[in-house]
C-alpha cells in the first residue's frame, strides 16, 4: 500500500523553523518521518497545486507579508524555494490556488483584504493583480474592523468566495484572468464570526464554520455567485459554556460527512449530510487529545484524518469509518511545534 506525504504549516514564534513534512503509512496506521521541509517565517497556511508540482505558502518577511512559491518534488517531498510576493504589513492567513495553478488567492485577516496573483509558466508567483479591501465592523469586540479569514474558489472556478470574520459576511468575487470584481454579499448572524467555508461536491451547497458562535451554516449556492442560508447547527454540546472558537471545516469527497473543529472544547464535531437538502445532523464529538485544534485534513484514501493542536504542538491520527463518519484515535504523540495547517499531496 502506498504511503502519503503531508505538509504542516506552523507559527515560528517558538521552536518551529517553518514548513514540516511527514509520512502517513495507511497499512500501519501511523505517522512518521516528521522533518523541516522549508525554513521560513510563519507559514501558517499552505496550498498544493492539483498536479503536485507547486506549493504556495503564507510567509512573513520582516515587517512585510505575502505568499511564497515552492517547487515540489512529489517523490521525495522536498521543497525548493522559487520566489515570493510580499507587501508592507501583516502576512495573510489563508492561501488557495486554482486547478490550473494559474491563479493564487490570499486572505489577510489583519488588513481585511483579498488578494489575487497570476503565476508564471514556471509556477513562480507574479505581483498582486487585485487587492480588494473590505469595510465595516461587527458587534463583538474582536470585530472592530474587517478580518478576512478565507478566500477560495467555487467548484466552477468562476468566483472567489471570501469569508470575513470581522463583518459577518460571505462575499463573492467574479474572477477574470486573475482580476477580482465584487459580485454579491451574504450577511450572516451579527457577531457569529464566519471563518472558513467548504463546498459540497455537488456544487449546490456550501458550509461555513463560525468562530464566535461555534456553528456550521448551510448555504445554498446559485450560479450567479450568490448564497442563501438554509440552516445553522451548533458544533458544541448544549452544556458546554466555556470559551470556544470554531476553527476548520472539511467535507468527505462523497459529500456524506462534514467535520468541524472546536478550539476550547478541543474536539472535532462530526455531522452527516442529508443528500436531498444538504442539511446536517449531528453524529458525535471526538477529542483532539490536545489543546487548540487549528486544522485537520482527510488523507487521500479518506480512511484517516490528521488533526493539528496548535497550543500542545502535536498531530493526531484517526481512522475514519466511511459508513458512519466516526473517528477512532490511532496516534496522538506526533510532536510538531505550533502546527496550524495540514495538507496532503494529491493522488494523481
C-alpha positions as CSV (number, residue, x, y, z in Angstrom):
1,X,0.0,0.0,0.0
2,X,1.3,3.5,-0.9
3,X,2.5,5.9,1.7
4,X,1.4,9.5,1.6
5,X,3.4,12.7,2.1
6,X,1.8,15.6,4.0
7,X,2.9,19.1,5.0
8,X,2.3,21.2,8.1
9,X,2.2,25.0,8.2
10,X,3.2,26.5,11.5
11,X,3.8,29.6,13.6
12,X,7.5,30.2,14.0
13,X,7.2,32.2,17.2
14,X,8.5,29.2,19.3
15,X,10.6,26.3,18.3
16,X,9.2,25.9,14.7
17,X,11.5,26.5,11.8
18,X,8.9,26.7,9.1
19,X,7.1,24.1,6.9
20,X,7.3,20.5,8.1
21,X,6.7,17.3,6.1
22,X,5.6,13.9,7.4
23,X,4.7,10.5,6.0
24,X,1.4,8.6,6.6
25,X,1.6,4.8,6.3
26,X,-2.0,3.7,5.8
27,X,-1.1,0.0,6.2
28,X,0.5,0.6,9.6
29,X,-1.9,3.4,10.6
30,X,1.0,5.5,11.7
31,X,2.6,9.0,11.0
32,X,6.4,9.1,10.9
33,X,9.4,11.0,9.5
34,X,8.4,14.5,10.6
35,X,11.1,16.9,9.4
36,X,11.7,20.5,8.3
37,X,10.8,20.8,4.6
38,X,11.4,24.6,4.2
39,X,12.7,27.3,6.6
40,X,10.6,30.5,6.6
41,X,8.7,32.7,9.0
42,X,5.1,32.0,9.9
43,X,4.0,29.7,7.0
44,X,0.6,29.3,8.7
45,X,-1.4,28.2,5.7
46,X,-0.4,26.2,2.7
47,X,-1.9,25.0,-0.6
48,X,-0.7,22.5,-3.1
49,X,-1.3,22.7,-6.9
50,X,-3.5,19.9,-8.3
51,X,-0.6,18.4,-10.3
52,X,1.6,18.4,-7.1
53,X,4.3,20.5,-8.8
54,X,4.0,23.6,-6.6
55,X,3.3,24.5,-3.0
56,X,2.2,28.1,-2.1
57,X,2.6,29.3,1.4
58,X,1.8,32.3,3.6
59,X,5.0,34.0,4.5
60,X,6.3,36.7,6.8
61,X,9.4,38.7,5.9
62,X,10.4,41.2,8.5
63,X,7.6,43.8,8.6
64,X,6.1,42.5,5.4
65,X,4.0,39.6,4.5
66,X,2.6,37.8,1.5
67,X,2.8,34.5,-0.4
68,X,5.8,32.3,-1.2
69,X,6.1,29.8,-4.1
70,X,8.0,26.4,-3.9
71,X,8.8,23.8,-6.5
72,X,7.7,20.4,-5.1
73,X,9.3,17.1,-5.7
74,X,6.4,14.7,-5.2
75,X,8.7,11.7,-5.0
76,X,10.9,12.9,-2.1
77,X,8.6,15.6,-0.7
78,X,11.4,18.1,-0.8
79,X,10.6,21.8,-1.4
80,X,12.7,24.3,-3.4
81,X,12.1,28.0,-3.0
82,X,11.0,29.8,-6.1
83,X,10.1,33.4,-5.1
84,X,7.7,35.4,-3.0
85,X,5.4,38.4,-3.3
86,X,5.2,40.5,-0.2
87,X,3.9,43.9,0.8
88,X,4.2,46.1,4.0
89,X,2.2,44.9,6.9
90,X,1.0,41.6,8.4
91,X,1.0,38.4,6.3
92,X,-2.2,36.7,5.1
93,X,-3.8,33.8,7.0
94,X,-5.1,31.8,4.0
95,X,-3.9,30.9,0.5
96,X,-5.5,28.9,-2.3
97,X,-4.8,28.0,-5.9
98,X,-7.0,27.2,-8.9
99,X,-6.9,23.8,-10.7
100,X,-4.5,25.0,-13.4
101,X,-2.1,26.7,-10.9
102,X,-2.6,29.9,-12.9
103,X,-4.2,32.0,-10.1
104,X,-3.3,32.2,-6.4
105,X,-5.6,33.9,-3.9
106,X,-4.9,35.0,-0.3
107,X,-7.0,36.3,2.6
108,X,-5.5,38.8,5.0
109,X,-7.0,38.8,8.5
110,X,-5.2,41.9,9.7
111,X,-5.7,44.0,6.6
112,X,-9.2,42.8,5.8
113,X,-8.3,42.2,2.2
114,X,-8.5,39.5,-0.6
115,X,-5.6,39.5,-3.0
116,X,-5.2,37.7,-6.3
117,X,-2.0,36.8,-8.1
118,X,-1.1,35.3,-11.5
119,X,1.6,32.7,-11.7
120,X,4.3,32.5,-14.3
121,X,4.8,29.4,-16.6
122,X,7.4,28.0,-14.2
123,X,5.0,28.2,-11.2
124,X,6.6,31.3,-9.7
125,X,4.2,33.9,-8.5
126,X,3.7,37.4,-10.0
127,X,2.8,40.6,-8.3
128,X,-0.8,41.0,-6.9
129,X,-3.3,41.7,-9.7
130,X,-6.2,42.7,-7.4
131,X,-6.3,43.8,-3.8
132,X,-9.9,44.0,-2.6
133,X,-10.4,45.9,0.7
134,X,-13.4,45.1,2.9
135,X,-15.2,47.7,5.1
136,X,-17.3,47.6,8.2
137,X,-17.3,46.1,11.7
138,X,-19.4,43.8,13.9
139,X,-20.9,43.8,17.5
140,X,-18.1,41.6,19.0
141,X,-15.1,43.4,20.5
142,X,-12.9,41.3,18.1
143,X,-14.9,42.7,15.1
144,X,-13.5,46.3,15.3
145,X,-12.8,46.1,11.6
146,X,-12.8,43.6,8.7
147,X,-10.9,40.3,9.2
148,X,-10.9,38.3,6.1
149,X,-10.1,34.7,7.0
150,X,-10.7,32.6,3.9
151,X,-10.5,33.1,0.1
152,X,-11.2,30.1,-2.1
153,X,-12.8,29.2,-5.4
154,X,-16.3,27.9,-6.2
155,X,-16.3,24.5,-7.8
156,X,-16.8,26.0,-11.2
157,X,-13.9,28.4,-10.5
158,X,-15.9,31.4,-11.7
159,X,-15.9,33.1,-8.3
160,X,-13.6,33.5,-5.3
161,X,-15.6,33.4,-2.1
162,X,-14.2,35.5,0.8
163,X,-15.3,34.8,4.4
164,X,-14.9,37.8,6.6
165,X,-15.0,37.2,10.4
166,X,-14.9,40.9,11.2
167,X,-18.0,42.0,9.3
168,X,-20.1,38.7,9.4
169,X,-20.1,38.5,5.6
170,X,-19.6,36.0,2.8
171,X,-18.5,37.9,-0.3
172,X,-18.4,36.6,-3.9
173,X,-15.9,38.0,-6.4
174,X,-16.0,37.2,-10.1
175,X,-12.6,36.1,-11.5
176,X,-11.4,37.3,-14.9
177,X,-7.8,36.5,-15.7
178,X,-6.9,37.0,-12.0
179,X,-8.8,40.3,-11.7
180,X,-11.5,40.3,-9.0
181,X,-14.8,42.1,-9.3
182,X,-17.3,42.1,-6.4
183,X,-20.5,40.2,-7.3
184,X,-22.6,39.6,-4.2
185,X,-22.6,39.7,-0.5
186,X,-24.4,37.5,2.1
187,X,-24.7,38.8,5.7
188,X,-24.9,36.2,8.3
189,X,-25.9,36.5,12.0
190,X,-24.3,39.5,13.6
191,X,-21.4,38.5,15.9
192,X,-21.2,34.9,14.7
193,X,-17.7,35.5,13.1
194,X,-17.7,33.3,9.9
195,X,-14.2,31.8,9.4
196,X,-13.9,29.1,6.8
197,X,-16.0,27.6,4.0
198,X,-16.2,24.3,2.2
199,X,-18.4,23.3,-0.8
200,X,-20.4,20.1,-1.1
201,X,-19.1,18.0,-4.1
202,X,-22.5,18.5,-5.9
203,X,-21.7,22.3,-6.0
204,X,-25.2,23.2,-4.8
205,X,-24.3,23.8,-1.1
206,X,-21.6,25.3,1.0
207,X,-20.9,25.0,4.7
208,X,-19.4,27.9,6.8
209,X,-17.7,27.4,10.1
210,X,-18.2,30.3,12.5
211,X,-15.5,31.2,15.1
212,X,-17.5,33.1,17.7
213,X,-20.9,31.3,17.7
214,X,-19.4,27.8,17.0
215,X,-21.9,26.9,14.3
216,X,-21.9,25.4,10.9
217,X,-24.1,27.4,8.4
218,X,-25.6,25.6,5.4
219,X,-25.7,27.9,2.4
220,X,-27.4,27.2,-1.0
221,X,-25.2,28.3,-3.8
222,X,-26.5,29.9,-7.0
223,X,-24.8,30.0,-10.4
224,X,-24.6,33.8,-10.2
225,X,-22.3,33.5,-7.2
226,X,-24.9,34.3,-4.6
227,X,-25.8,32.4,-1.4
228,X,-28.9,31.8,0.7
229,X,-28.7,30.5,4.2
230,X,-30.7,27.3,4.9
231,X,-29.5,26.1,8.4
232,X,-27.4,26.8,11.4
233,X,-26.3,24.0,13.7
234,X,-24.1,24.2,16.8
235,X,-20.7,22.3,16.9
236,X,-20.8,22.2,20.8
237,X,-22.7,20.2,23.4
238,X,-25.5,22.2,24.9
239,X,-24.0,22.1,28.4
240,X,-20.5,23.4,27.3
241,X,-20.3,27.1,28.4
242,X,-16.5,27.7,28.4
243,X,-14.5,29.6,25.8
244,X,-14.6,28.0,22.4
245,X,-13.5,29.3,19.0
246,X,-14.6,27.4,15.9
247,X,-11.7,26.6,13.5
248,X,-11.6,24.4,10.4
249,X,-14.3,22.7,8.4
250,X,-13.9,19.9,5.8
251,X,-16.2,17.5,3.9
252,X,-15.7,14.0,2.7
253,X,-15.5,13.7,-1.1
254,X,-18.7,11.7,-1.3
255,X,-20.5,14.6,0.4
256,X,-21.8,12.4,3.2
257,X,-20.0,13.8,6.2
258,X,-18.9,17.3,7.4
259,X,-16.2,17.8,10.1
260,X,-15.8,20.9,12.2
261,X,-13.0,21.8,14.6
262,X,-13.6,23.3,18.1
263,X,-10.8,25.1,19.9
264,X,-11.6,25.2,23.6
265,X,-13.8,22.2,23.6
266,X,-10.9,20.6,21.8
267,X,-12.9,18.3,19.6
268,X,-13.9,17.6,16.1
269,X,-17.7,17.6,15.6
270,X,-19.0,15.1,13.0
271,X,-22.2,15.6,11.0
272,X,-24.0,13.5,8.5
273,X,-25.3,15.2,5.4
274,X,-28.9,14.8,4.1
275,X,-28.2,14.3,0.4
276,X,-31.7,15.7,-0.6
277,X,-31.4,19.1,1.0
278,X,-27.8,19.4,2.3
279,X,-28.9,19.7,6.0
280,X,-26.6,18.4,8.7
281,X,-27.4,16.0,11.5
282,X,-25.0,15.8,14.5
283,X,-23.2,12.4,14.8
284,X,-20.6,12.8,17.6
285,X,-17.7,14.7,19.1
286,X,-14.2,13.3,19.1
287,X,-11.5,14.6,21.4
288,X,-8.4,16.0,19.7
289,X,-6.2,14.7,22.6
290,X,-4.5,18.1,23.0
291,X,-5.1,21.9,23.0
292,X,-6.5,24.2,20.3
293,X,-7.1,22.1,17.2
294,X,-6.4,24.7,14.5
295,X,-6.9,22.5,11.5
296,X,-7.3,18.9,10.2
297,X,-7.4,17.1,6.9
298,X,-8.7,13.9,5.4
299,X,-5.9,11.8,3.9
300,X,-6.1,10.8,0.2
301,X,-7.8,7.5,1.0
302,X,-10.2,9.3,3.3
303,X,-9.8,6.4,5.7
304,X,-7.8,8.6,8.0
305,X,-8.0,12.1,9.5
306,X,-4.9,14.1,10.7
307,X,-5.5,17.0,13.1
308,X,-3.2,19.6,14.4
309,X,-3.2,21.0,18.0
310,X,-1.6,24.4,17.9
311,X,-1.1,25.0,21.6
312,X,0.0,21.5,22.6
313,X,2.2,21.1,19.5
314,X,1.0,17.6,18.4
315,X,-0.6,15.9,15.5
316,X,-3.4,13.4,16.0
317,X,-4.2,10.5,13.7
318,X,-7.6,8.9,13.5
319,X,-9.1,6.2,11.4
320,X,-12.3,7.1,9.8
321,X,-15.3,4.9,9.3
322,X,-16.5,5.7,5.8
323,X,-20.1,4.4,6.5
324,X,-20.7,6.2,9.9
325,X,-18.3,9.1,9.6
326,X,-17.0,8.4,13.1
327,X,-13.3,8.8,14.1
328,X,-11.2,6.4,16.2
329,X,-7.9,7.6,17.8
330,X,-4.8,5.8,16.5
331,X,-1.9,8.2,17.4
332,X,-1.6,11.4,19.5
333,X,2.1,11.7,20.3
334,X,3.4,13.1,17.0
335,X,5.4,16.2,18.0
336,X,5.3,19.3,15.7
337,X,5.9,22.8,17.1
338,X,2.9,25.2,16.8
339,X,1.1,23.4,14.0
340,X,-1.6,25.3,12.1
341,X,-2.5,23.9,8.7
342,X,-2.2,20.3,7.4
343,X,-2.2,19.3,3.7
344,X,-1.5,16.1,1.7
345,X,-0.2,15.7,-1.8
346,X,-3.0,14.9,-4.2
347,X,-3.3,11.4,-5.7
348,X,-2.8,11.7,-9.4
